[in-house]
Amino acid sequence: MKRFIILLVVFFVIIANKANAMEVVDLLGRHVSINHKVSRIVAIGPGTLRLICYMDLANKVVNIENIEKKSTAPYMIANPHLLKLPVIGQGGPNSSINTEKI
């Protein structure tokens, strides 16, 4: 699971820093073509928001999970604006998100 989260974060970082079309291959070998510059990130899953904040991309996050609002982790203290973002689900292990809110 950690490997998937790290790959997902790297995927978004690469996309967020490119203005031109690019192609990314995921862990299952699927090819995904991105034709637009990505300027918004939704951090889904345990530890993802922490990694996004550590990469100084917290200003691109547009939704968070409810469990993050209860966190006293250093990355949340350093980025208090994240607490005001809309919630997309409970968060934590074995929880689902509301994809329509995304």
The first five atom37 places (N, CA, C, CB, O) and aatype in JSON, in Angstrom:
{
  "aatype": [12, 11, 1, 13, 9, 9, 10, 10, 19, 19, 13, 13, 19, 9, 9, 0, 2, 11, 0, 2, 0, 12, 6, 19, 19, 3, 10, 10, 7, 1, 8, 19, 15, 9, 2, 8, 11, 19, 15, 1, 9, 19, 0, 9, 7, 14, 7, 16, 10, 1, 10, 9, 4, 18, 12, 3, 10, 0, 2, 11, 19, 19, 2, 9, 6, 2, 9, 6, 11, 11, 15, 16, 0, 14, 18, 12, 9, 0, 2, 14, 8, 10, 10, 11, 10, 14, 19, 9, 7, 5, 7, 7, 14, 2, 15, 15, 9, 2, 16, 6, 11, 9],
  "atom_mask": [
    [1, 1, 1, 1, 1],
    [1, 1, 1, 1, 1],
    [1, 1, 1, 1, 1],
    [1, 1, 1, 1, 1],
    [1, 1, 1, 1, 1],
    [1, 1, 1, 1, 1],
    [1, 1, 1, 1, 1],
    [1, 1, 1, 1, 1],
    [1, 1, 1, 1, 1],
    [1, 1, 1, 1, 1],
    [1, 1, 1, 1, 1],
    [1, 1, 1, 1, 1],
    [1, 1, 1, 1, 1],
    [1, 1, 1, 1, 1],
    [1, 1, 1, 1, 1],
    [1, 1, 1, 1, 1],
    [1, 1, 1, 1, 1],
    [1, 1, 1, 1, 1],
    [1, 1, 1, 1, 1],
    [1, 1, 1, 1, 1],
    [1, 1, 1, 1, 1],
    [1, 1, 1, 1, 1],
    [1, 1, 1, 1, 1],
    [1, 1, 1, 1, 1],
    [1, 1, 1, 1, 1],
    [1, 1, 1, 1, 1],
    [1, 1, 1, 1, 1],
    [1, 1, 1, 1, 1],
    [1, 1, 1, 0, 1],
    [1, 1, 1, 1, 1],
    [1, 1, 1, 1, 1],
    [1, 1, 1, 1, 1],
    [1, 1, 1, 1, 1],
    [1, 1, 1, 1, 1],
    [1, 1, 1, 1, 1],
    [1, 1, 1, 1, 1],
    [1, 1, 1, 1, 1],
    [1, 1, 1, 1, 1],
    [1, 1, 1, 1, 1],
    [1, 1, 1, 1, 1],
    [1, 1, 1, 1, 1],
    [1, 1, 1, 1, 1],
    [1, 1, 1, 1, 1],
    [1, 1, 1, 1, 1],
    [1, 1, 1, 0, 1],
    [1, 1, 1, 1, 1],
    [1, 1, 1, 0, 1],
    [1, 1, 1, 1, 1],
    [1, 1, 1, 1, 1],
    [1, 1, 1, 1, 1],
    [1, 1, 1, 1, 1],
    [1, 1, 1, 1, 1],
    [1, 1, 1, 1, 1],
    [1, 1, 1, 1, 1],
    [1, 1, 1, 1, 1],
    [1, 1, 1, 1, 1],
    [1, 1, 1, 1, 1],
    [1, 1, 1, 1, 1],
    [1, 1, 1, 1, 1],
    [1, 1, 1, 1, 1],
    [1, 1, 1, 1, 1],
    [1, 1, 1, 1, 1],
    [1, 1, 1, 1, 1],
    [1, 1, 1, 1, 1],
    [1, 1, 1, 1, 1],
    [1, 1, 1, 1, 1],
    [1, 1, 1, 1, 1],
    [1, 1, 1, 1, 1],
    [1, 1, 1, 1, 1],
    [1, 1, 1, 1, 1],
    [1, 1, 1, 1, 1],
    [1, 1, 1, 1, 1],
    [1, 1, 1, 1, 1],
    [1, 1, 1, 1, 1],
    [1, 1, 1, 1, 1],
    [1, 1, 1, 1, 1],
    [1, 1, 1, 1, 1],
    [1, 1, 1, 1, 1],
    [1, 1, 1, 1, 1],
    [1, 1, 1, 1, 1],
    [1, 1, 1, 1, 1],
    [1, 1, 1, 1, 1],
    [1, 1, 1, 1, 1],
    [1, 1, 1, 1, 1],
    [1, 1, 1, 1, 1],
    [1, 1, 1, 1, 1],
    [1, 1, 1, 1, 1],
    [1, 1, 1, 1, 1],
    [1, 1, 1, 0, 1],
    [1, 1, 1, 1, 1],
    [1, 1, 1, 0, 1],
    [1, 1, 1, 0, 1],
    [1, 1, 1, 1, 1],
    [1, 1, 1, 1, 1],
    [1, 1, 1, 1, 1],
    [1, 1, 1, 1, 1],
    [1, 1, 1, 1, 1],
    [1, 1, 1, 1, 1],
    [1, 1, 1, 1, 1],
    [1, 1, 1, 1, 1],
    [1, 1, 1, 1, 1],
    [1, 1, 1, 1, 1]
  ],
  "atom_positions": [
    [[0.82, -1.2, 0.0], [0.0, 0.0, 0.0], [0.86, 1.26, 0.0], [-0.93, 0.0, 1.21], [0.55, 2.23, -0.69]],
    [[1.95, 1.24, 0.77], [2.83, 2.4, 0.8], [3.42, 2.67, -0.58], [3.95, 2.21, 1.83], [3.56, 3.81, -1.0]],
    [[3.75, 1.59, -1.27], [4.34, 1.74, -2.61], [3.34, 2.4, -3.55], [4.78, 0.37, -3.17], [3.71, 3.26, -4.35]],
    [[2.07, 2.0, -3.45], [1.03, 2.59, -4.28], [0.87, 4.07, -3.98], [-0.3, 1.86, -4.08], [0.75, 4.89, -4.9]],
    [[0.85, 4.42, -2.71], [0.68, 5.82, -2.32], [1.84, 6.66, -2.81], [0.54, 5.94, -0.79], [1.65, 7.76, -3.33]],
    [[3.05, 6.15, -2.64], [4.23, 6.89, -3.1], [4.18, 7.07, -4.61], [5.53, 6.16, -2.69], [4.49, 8.15, -5.12]],
    [[3.8, 6.03, -5.33], [3.7, 6.13, -6.79], [2.63, 7.14, -7.18], [3.38, 4.76, -7.41], [2.82, 7.92, -8.12]],
    [[1.52, 7.15, -6.48], [0.45, 8.09, -6.75], [0.92, 9.53, -6.53], [-0.76, 7.79, -5.89], [0.62, 10.41, -7.33]],
    [[1.64, 9.75, -5.47], [2.17, 11.09, -5.17], [3.16, 11.52, -6.24], [2.84, 11.11, -3.79], [3.1, 12.64, -6.73]],
    [[4.06, 10.62, -6.61], [5.04, 10.94, -7.66], [4.31, 11.26, -8.96], [6.04, 9.76, -7.88], [4.67, 12.19, -9.68]],
    [[3.28, 10.48, -9.26], [2.47, 10.7, -10.46], [1.92, 12.13, -10.48], [1.31, 9.68, -10.53], [2.03, 12.82, -11.49]],
    [[1.33, 12.57, -9.36], [0.76, 13.9, -9.3], [1.82, 14.99, -9.34], [-0.08, 14.05, -8.06], [1.59, 16.05, -9.92]],
    [[2.97, 14.75, -8.75], [4.04, 15.74, -8.78], [4.55, 15.93, -10.19], [5.19, 15.33, -7.85], [4.77, 17.05, -10.64]],
    [[4.72, 14.84, -10.89], [5.19, 14.93, -12.27], [4.18, 15.69, -13.12], [5.42, 13.53, -12.87], [4.54, 16.56, -13.91]],
    [[2.92, 15.36, -12.94], [1.87, 16.02, -13.72], [1.78, 17.49, -13.36], [0.52, 15.33, -13.49], [1.63, 18.34, -14.24]],
    [[1.86, 17.8, -12.08], [1.69, 19.18, -11.64], [2.79, 20.1, -12.16], [1.65, 19.23, -10.13], [2.59, 21.31, -12.25]],
    [[3.93, 19.54, -12.5], [5.05, 20.35, -12.93], [5.23, 20.4, -14.44], [6.3, 19.85, -12.3], [6.2, 20.99, -14.92]],
    [[4.35, 19.8, -15.18], [4.46, 19.78, -16.64], [3.29, 20.55, -17.26], [4.49, 18.33, -17.18], [2.15, 20.44, -16.81]],
    [[3.59, 21.33, -18.29], [2.55, 22.08, -18.97], [2.09, 21.38, -20.24], [3.03, 23.49, -19.29], [0.98, 21.62, -20.71]],
    [[2.92, 20.53, -20.81], [2.6, 19.86, -22.07], [2.04, 18.47, -21.81], [3.84, 19.78, -22.95], [2.09, 17.95, -20.69]],
    [[1.51, 17.88, -22.87], [0.98, 16.52, -22.78], [2.1, 15.55, -22.4], [0.33, 16.09, -24.11], [3.25, 15.7, -22.8]],
    [[1.72, 14.56, -21.61], [2.69, 13.55, -21.21], [1.98, 12.23, -21.0], [3.45, 13.98, -19.92], [0.75, 12.19, -20.87]],
    [[2.75, 11.16, -20.97], [2.17, 9.85, -20.74], [2.83, 9.23, -19.53], [2.32, 8.94, -21.99], [4.05, 9.29, -19.38]],
    [[2.01, 8.64, -18.67], [2.5, 7.99, -17.45], [2.04, 6.55, -17.48], [1.99, 8.73, -16.17], [0.92, 6.25, -17.91]],
    [[2.9, 5.63, -17.0], [2.55, 4.22, -16.91], [2.4, 3.88, -15.43], [3.62, 3.32, -17.6], [3.31, 4.13, -14.64]],
    [[1.24, 3.31, -15.04], [1.01, 2.98, -13.64], [1.54, 1.58, -13.32], [-0.48, 3.08, -13.31], [2.12, 0.92, -14.18]],
    [[1.33, 1.14, -12.07], [1.85, -0.16, -11.63], [1.26, -1.34, -12.38], [1.58, -0.33, -10.17], [1.89, -2.4, -12.45]],
    [[0.09, -1.18, -12.95], [-0.55, -2.25, -13.71], [-0.18, -2.23, -15.19], [-2.04, -2.18, -13.56], [-0.69, -3.03, -15.97]],
    [[0.69, -1.3, -15.58], [1.13, -1.21, -16.96], [0.2, -0.42, -17.86], [0.0, 0.0, 0.0], [0.37, -0.43, -19.08]],
    [[-0.78, 0.26, -17.28], [-1.69, 1.06, -18.08], [-1.04, 2.38, -18.46], [-3.01, 1.31, -17.32], [-0.34, 2.99, -17.64]],
    [[-1.26, 2.82, -19.66], [-0.72, 4.08, -20.15], [-1.8, 5.16, -20.02], [-0.22, 3.96, -21.62], [-2.91, 5.01, -20.54]],
    [[-1.45, 6.24, -19.33], [-2.39, 7.34, -19.12], [-1.8, 8.58, -19.76], [-2.68, 7.56, -17.6], [-0.69, 8.99, -19.42]],
    [[-2.54, 9.18, -20.67], [-2.08, 10.4, -21.34], [-2.77, 11.6, -20.71], [-2.37, 10.34, -22.86], [-3.99, 11.64, -20.58]],
    [[-1.98, 12.57, -20.31], [-2.48, 13.79, -19.7], [-2.2, 14.95, -20.65], [-1.82, 14.05, -18.3], [-1.06, 15.19, -21.03]],
    [[-3.25, 15.65, -21.05], [-3.1, 16.72, -22.03], [-3.18, 18.13, -21.44], [-4.15, 16.58, -23.09], [-3.05, 19.11, -22.17]],
    [[-3.39, 18.23, -20.15], [-3.54, 19.54, -19.51], [-2.61, 19.64, -18.31], [-5.01, 19.77, -19.08], [-2.22, 18.64, -17.72]],
    [[-2.28, 20.87, -17.97], [-1.49, 21.1, -16.77], [-2.39, 20.87, -15.55], [-0.89, 22.54, -16.75], [-3.48, 21.43, -15.47]],
    [[-1.94, 20.06, -14.64], [-2.71, 19.76, -13.44], [-2.37, 20.79, -12.37], [-2.43, 18.3, -12.93], [-1.21, 20.99, -12.03]],
    [[-3.41, 21.44, -11.85], [-3.17, 22.48, -10.85], [-3.86, 22.18, -9.53], [-3.64, 23.82, -11.38], [-3.74, 22.95, -8.58]],
    [[-4.6, 21.05, -9.46], [-5.31, 20.69, -8.24], [-5.02, 19.23, -7.89], [-6.83, 20.91, -8.41], [-4.93, 18.37, -8.77]],
    [[-4.87, 18.98, -6.59], [-4.56, 17.63, -6.1], [-5.58, 17.25, -5.04], [-3.12, 17.55, -5.53], [-5.94, 18.06, -4.19]],
    [[-6.03, 16.0, -5.09], [-6.87, 15.43, -4.03], [-6.05, 14.29, -3.43], [-8.28, 14.93, -4.59], [-5.75, 13.31, -4.11]],
    [[-5.7, 14.41, -2.17], [-4.89, 13.4, -1.49], [-5.81, 12.36, -0.86], [-3.97, 14.05, -0.41], [-6.49, 12.65, 0.12]],
    [[-5.82, 11.16, -1.42], [-6.7, 10.09, -0.95], [-5.85, 8.96, -0.39], [-7.63, 9.58, -2.09], [-4.93, 8.49, -1.06]],
    [[-6.16, 8.54, 0.81], [-5.48, 7.39, 1.4], [-4.52, 7.78, 2.5], [0.0, 0.0, 0.0], [-4.06, 8.92, 2.57]],
    [[-4.22, 6.82, 3.36], [-3.35, 7.08, 4.51], [-1.96, 7.54, 4.1], [-3.24, 5.84, 5.36], [-1.29, 6.87, 3.31]],
    [[-1.53, 8.67, 4.62], [-0.18, 9.16, 4.39], [0.0, 10.0, 3.14], [0.0, 0.0, 0.0], [1.05, 10.62, 2.96]],
    [[-0.98, 10.04, 2.27], [-0.82, 10.76, 1.01], [-0.73, 12.27, 1.22], [-1.98, 10.45, 0.08], [0.14, 12.92, 0.64]],
    [[-1.6, 12.82, 2.04], [-1.55, 14.26, 2.3], [-0.24, 14.66, 2.95], [-2.73, 14.69, 3.18], [0.32, 15.71, 2.66]],
    [[0.26, 13.81, 3.83], [1.55, 14.08, 4.48], [2.65, 14.19, 3.43], [1.89, 12.96, 5.5], [3.46, 15.12, 3.47]],
    [[2.69, 13.26, 2.49], [3.72, 13.29, 1.45], [3.56, 14.5, 0.53], [3.68, 12.0, 0.64], [4.55, 15.1, 0.12]],
    [[2.33, 14.84, 0.21], [2.07, 16.03, -0.61], [2.61, 17.28, 0.09], [0.55, 16.18, -0.9], [3.25, 18.12, -0.54]],
    [[2.36, 17.38, 1.39], [2.84, 18.54, 2.16], [4.36, 18.55, 2.24], [2.24, 18.53, 3.58], [4.98, 19.61, 2.14]],
    [[4.97, 17.39, 2.41], [6.43, 17.32, 2.48], [7.08, 17.74, 1.17], [6.86, 15.91, 2.85], [8.22, 18.21, 1.15]],
    [[6.35, 17.59, 0.07], [6.87, 18.0, -1.24], [6.51, 19.45, -1.56], [6.35, 17.09, -2.33], [6.7, 19.9, -2.69]],
    [[5.97, 20.17, -0.57], [5.61, 21.58, -0.7], [4.56, 21.81, -1.78], [6.85, 22.41, -1.0], [4.62, 22.79, -2.53]],
    [[3.58, 20.9, -1.86], [2.49, 21.02, -2.82], [1.15, 21.22, -2.13], [2.44, 19.79, -3.7], [0.1, 21.05, -2.76]],
    [[1.15, 21.58, -0.86], [-0.09, 21.75, -0.1], [-0.98, 22.83, -0.7], [0.22, 22.09, 1.35], [-2.19, 22.79, -0.53]],
    [[-0.4, 23.79, -1.39], [-1.2, 24.86, -1.99], [-2.03, 24.37, -3.17], [-0.3, 26.0, -2.44], [-2.92, 25.08, -3.63]],
    [[-1.76, 23.16, -3.68], [-2.52, 22.59, -4.79], [-3.63, 21.65, -4.33], [-1.59, 21.85, -5.72], [-4.44, 21.21, -5.14]],
    [[-3.68, 21.33, -3.04], [-4.68, 20.41, -2.51], [-6.03, 21.12, -2.44], [-4.26, 19.89, -1.1], [-6.12, 22.24, -1.95]],
    [[-7.09, 20.44, -2.95], [-8.42, 21.06, -2.98], [-9.44, 20.32, -2.12], [-8.91, 21.12, -4.39], [-10.48, 20.9, -1.79]],
    [[-9.2, 19.08, -1.74], [-10.09, 18.31, -0.87], [-9.26, 17.47, 0.08], [-11.05, 17.41, -1.71], [-8.15, 17.06, -0.26]],
    [[-9.79, 17.22, 1.27], [-9.11, 16.34, 2.21], [-10.11, 15.36, 2.81], [-8.41, 17.15, 3.33], [-11.32, 15.5, 2.64]],
    [[-9.59, 14.37, 3.5], [-10.43, 13.41, 4.19], [-10.69, 13.92, 5.6], [-9.78, 12.0, 4.22], [-9.86, 14.66, 6.16]],
    [[-11.8, 13.55, 6.19], [-12.21, 14.05, 7.5], [-11.2, 13.71, 8.59], [-13.57, 13.47, 7.87], [-11.01, 14.49, 9.52]],
    [[-10.55, 12.57, 8.48], [-9.58, 12.16, 9.5], [-8.43, 13.16, 9.6], [-9.04, 10.77, 9.18], [-7.82, 13.29, 10.66]],
    [[-8.13, 13.86, 8.51], [-7.04, 14.85, 8.52], [-7.42, 16.07, 9.35], [-6.69, 15.28, 7.09], [-6.54, 16.73, 9.9]],
    [[-8.7, 16.38, 9.45], [-9.13, 17.54, 10.24], [-8.9, 17.33, 11.73], [-10.61, 17.83, 9.99], [-8.82, 18.3, 12.49]],
    [[-8.79, 16.07, 12.15], [-8.56, 15.75, 13.56], [-7.08, 15.58, 13.88], [-9.31, 14.48, 13.94], [-6.7, 15.37, 15.03]],
    [[-6.25, 15.68, 12.86], [-4.81, 15.42, 13.02], [-4.1, 16.61, 13.66], [-4.18, 15.11, 11.66], [-4.42, 17.77, 13.39]],
    [[-3.13, 16.3, 14.5], [-2.24, 17.32, 15.07], [-0.82, 17.11, 14.53], [-2.25, 17.27, 16.63], [0.16, 17.52, 15.16]],
    [[-0.73, 16.49, 13.38], [0.57, 16.21, 12.77], [1.23, 17.53, 12.34], [0.41, 15.27, 11.55], [0.55, 18.51, 12.05]],
    [[2.56, 17.54, 12.31], [3.28, 18.76, 11.95], [2.89, 19.33, 10.59], [4.75, 18.49, 11.95], [2.85, 20.55, 10.42]],
    [[2.61, 18.47, 9.61], [2.24, 18.99, 8.29], [0.9, 19.71, 8.31], [2.2, 17.85, 7.27], [0.67, 20.62, 7.51]],
    [[-0.01, 19.32, 9.22], [-1.29, 20.03, 9.34], [-1.12, 21.34, 10.09], [-2.33, 19.13, 10.04], [-1.78, 22.33, 9.78]],
    [[-0.25, 21.35, 11.07], [0.02, 22.59, 11.82], [0.69, 23.61, 10.91], [0.91, 22.3, 13.05], [0.41, 24.81, 11.0]],
    [[1.58, 23.14, 10.02], [2.28, 24.03, 9.1], [1.39, 24.53, 7.97], [3.48, 23.33, 8.53], [1.7, 25.53, 7.33]],
    [[0.27, 23.83, 7.71], [-0.63, 24.19, 6.62], [-2.07, 24.3, 7.13], [-0.54, 23.15, 5.47], [-2.91, 23.49, 6.75]],
    [[-2.37, 25.28, 7.98], [-3.7, 25.37, 8.58], [-4.81, 25.63, 7.57], [-3.71, 26.45, 9.62], [-5.98, 25.36, 7.86]],
    [[-4.48, 26.13, 6.4], [-5.51, 26.37, 5.38], [-6.15, 25.06, 4.9], [-4.91, 27.1, 4.19], [-7.26, 25.08, 4.36]],
    [[-5.48, 23.94, 5.11], [-6.04, 22.65, 4.71], [-7.29, 22.29, 5.51], [-4.98, 21.55, 4.88], [-8.16, 21.58, 5.02]],
    [[-7.38, 22.78, 6.72], [-8.53, 22.5, 7.57], [-9.82, 23.11, 7.04], [-8.28, 23.0, 8.98], [-10.91, 22.67, 7.42]],
    [[-9.72, 24.1, 6.19], [-10.89, 24.78, 5.64], [-11.38, 24.15, 4.33], [-10.57, 26.24, 5.41], [-12.42, 24.55, 3.8]],
    [[-10.66, 23.17, 3.83], [-11.03, 22.54, 2.56], [-12.22, 21.59, 2.71], [-9.84, 21.79, 1.98], [-12.44, 21.05, 3.8]],
    [[-12.98, 21.38, 1.64], [-14.11, 20.46, 1.69], [-13.66, 19.02, 1.96], [-14.9, 20.52, 0.38], [-12.58, 18.61, 1.54]],
    [[-14.51, 18.27, 2.65], [-14.21, 16.89, 3.01], [-14.83, 15.96, 1.97], [-14.75, 16.55, 4.44], [-15.96, 16.16, 1.53]],
    [[-14.06, 14.92, 1.56], [-14.56, 13.97, 0.56], [-14.86, 12.59, 1.13], [-13.57, 13.84, -0.56], [-15.3, 11.71, 0.4]],
    [[-14.63, 12.39, 2.4], [-14.89, 11.1, 3.02], [-14.27, 11.02, 4.4], [0.0, 0.0, 0.0], [-13.56, 11.94, 4.82]],
    [[-14.53, 9.92, 5.1], [-14.01, 9.76, 6.45], [-12.49, 9.66, 6.46], [-14.61, 8.54, 7.09], [-11.84, 10.33, 7.26]],
    [[-11.93, 8.85, 5.59], [-10.48, 8.66, 5.56], [-10.04, 7.54, 6.47], [0.0, 0.0, 0.0], [-10.85, 6.94, 7.18]],
    [[-8.76, 7.25, 6.45], [-8.23, 6.16, 7.25], [-8.33, 4.83, 6.51], [0.0, 0.0, 0.0], [-8.84, 4.78, 5.39]],
    [[-7.83, 3.77, 7.13], [-7.86, 2.46, 6.46], [-9.28, 1.94, 6.27], [-7.04, 1.46, 7.27], [-10.15, 2.16, 7.11]],
    [[-9.49, 1.26, 5.18], [-10.77, 0.62, 4.85], [-11.96, 1.57, 4.82], [-11.05, -0.46, 5.84], [-13.06, 1.2, 5.23]],
    [[-11.76, 2.77, 4.36], [-12.88, 3.7, 4.22], [-13.02, 4.09, 2.76], [-12.67, 4.96, 5.12], [-12.09, 3.93, 1.97]],
    [[-14.17, 4.59, 2.41], [-14.39, 5.0, 1.02], [-14.56, 6.51, 0.96], [-15.63, 4.28, 0.42], [-14.8, 7.17, 1.97]],
    [[-14.43, 7.03, -0.25], [-14.58, 8.46, -0.44], [-15.82, 8.73, -1.28], [-13.33, 9.06, -1.12], [-16.35, 7.83, -1.93]],
    [[-16.27, 9.95, -1.25], [-17.4, 10.36, -2.07], [-16.83, 10.91, -3.38], [-18.3, 11.41, -1.34], [-16.41, 12.07, -3.44]],
    [[-16.83, 10.08, -4.41], [-16.21, 10.49, -5.68], [-16.96, 11.65, -6.34], [-16.16, 9.32, -6.65], [-16.37, 12.4, -7.11]],
    [[-18.22, 11.8, -6.04], [-18.98, 12.9, -6.63], [-18.56, 14.25, -6.06], [-20.46, 12.7, -6.41], [-18.7, 15.28, -6.72]],
    [[-18.04, 14.26, -4.84], [-17.55, 15.51, -4.26], [-16.24, 15.95, -4.92], [-17.35, 15.36, -2.75], [-15.91, 17.14, -4.93]],
    [[-15.51, 14.99, -5.45], [-14.27, 15.33, -6.14], [-14.62, 16.01, -7.45], [-13.4, 14.08, -6.39], [-13.72, 16.38, -8.21]]
  ]
}
